Amino acid sequence: MIHDGAGVAASRRSWAGRLADLYWAWVFLVTLAVVSFRIGEPDLWRDELASWSAAGRSLPELLALAQNIDATSIVYYLVLHAWMAVFGDSAVAMRAPSALAIAAAAAVMACLVRVWYGRLQAVLAGLLFALLPVMSYFAQQARSYAFATLGTAVATWLLVRALQRPQWRRWVPYGVAVGATAMFHLVAAMVVAGHAVAVGAWFLLQRDRRMLRWLVAAPAGLMLALPVGVMAMRQHGDQLYWLTVKPGLRDLIQAPQSIVMSGLVAAAAVTLAAIGLFDNAKTTALGLGLTAAPILLIWLISQYSSYWFGRYLAFSLVGLVVLAATALARARPWAAVAVLGLVAVLGIDDQRAIRGPVSVGQGNVRYSEAIGWLGGQVRPGDARLYLQDDSWMAIDAALDYHGLGEERLRTVCRDKTGPQRDHLWGSPATDMPACLGDTARLWVVRPFDQREHPLAPAPAPLAGELQSRYERITVTVIGNLTLVLYERRG
C-alpha cells in the first residue's frame, strides 16, 4: 500500500490545530485538577455549614429565609439546593460546583486574553489565574465567591466582544452576565466601575457611538439583581455587623496581599501587571480599570459603611491577570513558562495552608474532630444547652451535619430552630431556667477555648440554676471547641 505522505502530514496538522483550538478546555482541565487537589481535606467551616443548612431546606423555606437573612446568597443557595439533591452533601460534593466555577473562570480568562494574544499566552494567562491561592480557596468553599468570580470573567469577556462589534445582540448577554454576577455577590456588582473605565477609554480611541450602548446594558443588567439587592440592604446590619473598622491607607496598599491570600504571589502578579501596564492602550484601560476602580470605590464607600474584606474584592483579579498576561506575551515563551513556574513555587506554602485540616482564615475550628469525640461520650437521655450568643459559629448546623442532631442529642433552652423561624439560627427559650427540665446530663458546646468561663453567654438566671443544681464533671477542648459536661446533683 502506498501512503500519501503529504496527506498524512496535513491530517496530523489538522488534528494538532483542532487540539490547539481547544486551548480553553486544557486550561479548564488543568485548573480543575489544581484547585480540586485535597478538596475534601478541610472541615466544613461555619459559613459552609450555613450553606448546607440553607440549601437543605425546601424551596419555600429557602425563600422565607431570604426575607430575614442571607438574601445576598439566595441565588447560590438555590443552585446548591439543586446540586445536593443529585450529588449529596459530602464536603467534596458541596464544594464541587465552586471548583467547576473556578475552572470555568480560568478558561474564560484564557479566551479573554486570546482576543489580543496567541494561544500559548492565553493558556499561560488562564493558568496564572488558576495559580493564585485565592482561587483554590474559593474552589474549596461551598460559598458563592467562585460563581461571582466566574461571572466577572464572563461579563468582562462579553464586554470586550461587545466593544469589538457594538451590536445589541452582543450587549444583551453582557447585561445578563453583569446581573448574574451581582446576584451571586452584590459587592461584585462593582465590576461595572472597572468596565466604565474600559468603555470610556475605548470610546475615546475609536469614537464609535455604539459603544455607549453600555450605558443601557450595564444598568439594565444590574436591575436583574435589584430584588436581591433590596432584600440584602435591609439585612446589612445583621449580615455585616462584624465589619466595623474603616479601612485606612495601609489597608489599601496591602489590598493585593489580602485579596490574593499570599504576599509573595501578590508581589509577583503586581510586578507582572506593572510591566504590562502600558503595552497596549486597550488592555491597559481594561486591566487597570478592573483592578483599581472597584477597589478604590469600595474603599471610599467603606469609610461610611464597610464592605472592605479581602475575599469580597477578589473579582478585581480579572483585571490584574489581563495586565500580567500582557507582560507574559512580551516575554519569550520559555521565559513566560519559567515565570509561571516561579509563581507556582512562591505560592506553595499558601496553597498548603488552604488545604490543611482547617483552612486558613476559617477560625481554626475542626468540628468533625470535636463532634466525633463528643459522639463517643453521649449517652441516651443526654441534652445540649442552647446558647444563642454562639449561634454565629453554626454549632447547631455542625452537630446536625456530623450526626449529633436531635435524635441523639436533644437541645434544651431553645424555643425554635433556625428553619422554624426562617433563619440560620434558632431562638432561646422564654422559660429560663425551667427549660432545663429534669435533664440528668447536660453538655455545653462552645467555640474556641472557653475553659475559664464556659457559661459566660448564658443568661444570669440560667447560669445560676446550672451552678446550683449541676456539677461540672469534665471540660475538654478539642478541635478548638470547648465541650463541658454537667451532671445534676443528687
N, C-alpha and C positions, 0 to 999 in steps of 0.2 A: 504494500500500500504506500502510495506517495503522499506525504503530508505537505500541505501548503504552509511553509514556514511563515510567510508574511501574514497569512490569515490567523495562525495560532498567536503570533505576536500581537496582532490587532485585538484578538479576543482577550488576551491577557491584559492589554492596556485598558480595554473596555471594563473588565471586572475590577481592575485596580482603580479606575476612575469612579466606578459606582461605589466602591468601598470608601474612597476618599470623600465622595459627596455625602456620605453618612457620618461626617466628622462630628456632628452634633450628637449622634447616637453613641459614638465611642466616648464622648465626654460624659454623657448621661450614665453609661455603664461603669466607667471608671469612678466617677463621683459617687455613685450609689455604693460601690464596693468600699470606698474610703470612708464615707460617713456612716455606713452601716456596721463597720468593724466594732464588735463588742457592744452592739446597740442594746442588748438586754442586760448588760452588767450593772449600770447604776440603778439604784432603787427608784421606784416612782416617788417623786417628792410631792410636797403639798399642792403645788399648782396642777401637777399631773393627776393627783388624786381628785382634785376639784373637777378636772376634765372627765375623769372616769365617773364620778358621781353624777355630773350633769348629763353626759352622753348616754348613761344607762337608764335615763328616765324616758317616759313616754313622750310623744311629741307635744301633747297638751301641757304636760308638766314642764317640758323644756321652755315652751313659750311663756308659761306663767313665771318661770324662773327669771327670764329675761326682763320681766317687768320690775323686778326687785334688785337684781344684781347680775353682773357679768353680761350685760347686753352687748358689750363690745366683742364678746367671744361667741355669741349665739350662732353665727353662721358656721364657725368652726365646730361647735358642738353638734350641729345638725349633720355635718359631714362625718364626724367621728361616730355619731349615733348609727348612721347607715353602715359605716365600715365595721363597727363592733358587732353588728347584727350578723355579719357574714364571717368575719375572721376572729371574733372573740376578743377578750380583754386582757390578754397577757401583755407584759411590758413591750415585748417585741411587736406584737400585733398593733398595739395602740400607737407606737412610735413609727411604724412603717409608713403611714401617709406622709409624715413630716420628712422622712428620708427620701421618699419618692419626689416630694415637692422640691427639696434642695437639689436633688439630681437634675430635675427638670429645669430649675433655675440656672444651674451651671450650663446646661445645654442651650438654653435661650441666650445666655451671655455669649456663648460661642457664636451663635447666629448673629447677635448684635455686632460683635467685633468683625465678623466676616463681611459686613457691609463695606468696611474700609480696607481690610487686610486679607491676606491669604488664609488658606485652611489651617496651616500649621500655627499661625499666630492666633487664629480663632480657637484652636484646641488648647493652646497654652493659656489663653485668657480664661477659658472655661475651667481649666484645671487650677489656675491661680485662685479663682473664686472658690473652688472646692477645698483648697488647702487652708483657707482662712479658718482658724479654730472655731470661730463663732458659727460657721456653717455646720460643723459637726455637732456643735452644741444644740443648734436649732433642729437638726435632723434627728437628734436623740431626745427630743422633747415632745410629749403629747400635748402641744400647745399650738397656737395659731401663727407663731412667728415665721415658720417656714413658708406658710402659704402667703403671708404678706410679702416675704422676700421674693417668692415666685411671681406674685402679682406685679411687684415693682419692675422686675426684669422684663416680664411680658409687656407691660404698659410702655416701658422705655423703648423696647424693640419696635412695637407698633407705632410709637411716636416717630421714630426715625423713618419707618416706612411711609408714614403719612406725610412727613416733611419732604421726602424724596418725590412723592407723587401726591399732592394735597387734594385728593378726591374724597368726596363724602364717604364712599364705601370703605375708605381706609380710616377715616376719622371715627366712624361709628364703633368698630371693635376696640379702638383705643379708649374711647369713653367708657365702654363696658369694663375694660381691664382696670381703669382707674377706679371705677365704682367697686369692683370686686376686691381690689387691694384695700380700699378703705373699709370695706365690710369685714375683712379679716383682721385688720388692726387699724383703728382710727388714726393713730399718730402717723401711720404710713401714708395717709392722705396728703401729707406734706410733700410727697413726691412731686406734686404739681408745681411747687415752688421752684424745684430744680428744672422741671420741664419748661416753666415760663422763661427761665434764663436761656435755655436752649432755643426755644421758639423765637424769642426776641433777637438773638444773635443770628440765627439762620435767616430770619426775615431781612435783617439789615444787610446780609451778604447777598441775598438773591432777589429781594424786593418782589416776592411772589405773594400777592394779597390772599391767595387761597390758604396760605399758612395761618392766617389769622382766624381761620375756622376753628383753630384750637380754642379760641375764646368762647366758643359754643360747646365744643366736645368735652373739654375738661370740666366745666361746671355741670354740664348735663350728666356726666359720669358720677360726679360727687353726689348729685341728687339721688342716685340709686342707693347710696348709703345713708341718706337722711333719716329714715326711720330708726336705724341702728344708732345713729349719732344723737338723735333727740333723746332716746332712752338712756344712752350712756352718759350724756351730760347731766341728766337728773341724778345719776348714781355716782358722780365724780367724787363726792365727799366720802362715800363708803368704799369706793373702788381704789382710790389713790391716796387715802388718808396717810399712808406711810411715806409718801414723797413730800417732805416738808421743808427740806433745805433748798434754798435758792442756789442754782449753780453759779459759780464765780468764773473769773477769767481763767483760773487754773484748771477748772473742770473743762472749759472749752479747749484749752491747749492739750489736755490729756484725753480728749474725746476719742482719737483714733485707737489708743490703747484700750480704753474702756469698751469700745464697740467691737474691736477685733478679738478681744479677750486674750491678747498676747502683746507685750511690749515690743518684743523682737520682730515678730511678723508685721505688726503695725508699722514699725520703723522701716522695714524693707518695702512694704507696699506704698507708704507715703514717699519714700525715696524714688521708687519707680514712677509714681504718679508725677512727681516734680520733674523728672527727666522728660516725661512725655507731655508736659503741660502745654508747650507752645508749638508742637509739631504740626498740628492740623487745627485750623480755626473752629471747625465744626465739632470735632471730638473734644477740643478744649472747652467749648461752651457747654456741651452736654455733660462731660465728666466733671468739670469744676462746678457747674450749676447744681448737679445732683449731689455732689459731695458737700458743698459749702452751704448752699441756700437753705435746705431743710434744717440742717443743724443750727445755723445761725438763727433762723426763725423760731425754732423750738427753744433755743437758749433764751431768746428775748421773751417769749410767752411765759417761760418758766420763772421769770422774775416776778410774775404775778400769780400764776397758778402752775405748779410744777408738773412737767411731763418728762423731765430730764432723767433718763435711765438708759444705760448702755444698750441693752437689747431692744429698746424701743426705737433706737436710731440706726439699727443695722441695715435698714433698707438703703441707706445712703452709700453703702459699699458698692452698689452697682456702678455709681459714678467713679469711685476710686479705681475700680478694676478697668473701666474704659480708659482712663488715663494711663494706668500701668501697662495695659495692652499696647498702647502707642509706643511706650518705651521698649517693650519687648519686640515690637515689629521693627524697630530701628536697629536692633542688635542682630548679629549673625545667629543662625539657627542654633548652633552648638552653644553659644553664649546664653541665648534665651532659655534653652533647656537647663543649662547649669544654674541659672538664676532661680528657675523654678525648683530645682533640687535643693538649693540653698534655703529657699522659703520653707520647704518641707522639713529640713533639718532644724531650722530655727524654731519651728512650732512643735517639735516632738514632745517636750515636757508639758506644754499646754494641752496638746491632744491627749496625752496620757492622763492628765488630771480630769479631763472631761469624761473619760471612760472608766474612772475609778468606781468603787462600790457606791460612793456618794459623790455625784458630780460636783464640780466647782460651782460655788455660788448658790448652793441649794440648802443651806442651813445645817449641813453636816449631820443630818438625822437619817439613820438607817432603820426605817420602820420594820422591814422584814425580819431583821435580826432581833429587835426588841419584842415584837409581837410573836415571833416564833418561840422565843423563850417564855413569854407570858402564857402562850397556849399550853405549854407543858406544866404550868403551875396552877392553872384554873381548875376548880372543882365544880361539880354540879351545884347550882344554887348561888354561886358567886355573882357579884354585881360590880359594875364600874360607876364611879361617881362622875356625873357630868359637870364640867366647869366651863362655862361659856367663854371666859376670857382666853381660853386656849383653843377655841374653835378655829381661829385663823390658821392653825397648824394642821388642820384636816385630820384630827385624831379620830373622829367618828368614821370618816371615809377609810382611813388606814386600817382600822380594826375590821370593818366590813370587807375590805378588799382582801385582807390576809386571813380571812376565815374566822374572825372572832366577833361576828355580828351578834345580834340579839339572841340567836338560838343557843349560843354557847356562853355568852357573857352579857347579860341584860344590863341596861343602863338605868340608873336611878337619878332622880332630881332633874330630869329633863321633861319638859312639858310636851314639846313637839320636835320631831326630827326635821332635818332640812327639807326633804321632799314634802312633808306635811305642811310646812309654812312657805313653800315656794321659794326656798333659799338654799344656800350652800351649807349652812349650819343650823343647828337646832336652837331652841329657846329654853331657858331654865324654868324649872317648876316654880309655881307660885306658893306652894305649901311647905316651904322650908321651915324647920328641919324634918317635918313629918314625912317628907318624901323618902327618907331612908327606910321607913317601914321596919320590918323585922329581919333585915339583911344581916346575916351572920359574918360573912367575909366580904370585905369591900376593897376594891382596887382603885387606886388613883393613878392615872396615866398622864404624865406631863412632859412637855418638850424640854430638852436640854437638861442640865444638871440642876435639879431643884431639891437636893438633899437637905439643905438648910431650912427651906420654907416650902414644904410640899403642898401646903394648904393656903398659900398666900392669896390666890384669887377667889377663894371660897367666901361667900357672904358670911358675916360675923356670926349670925345665929347657927348657920350650918357648921362652921368651923368649931364653934363652942360645943355643939352637940356631939360632933365626932370626937373631940378630945375628952369629953366626959363619959361617953358610952363605949368608945372603942379604944383599943390598944394598938399602937403601931408595932407591927411584927417585923417586917423587913423593908428595907429601902435598897433598891437595886438600880444602878444606872447602866444601861446597855444600849448600844446604837444611838447614844446621845438622847435617849428618852429616860425619864425617871419613873420607875414602877414601884409604887408603895402599897403594901398590903396592911389593911387594918382588920382586926377581929373584934367582935363585940364582947365586952366583958361579961362574965357570969354565964 
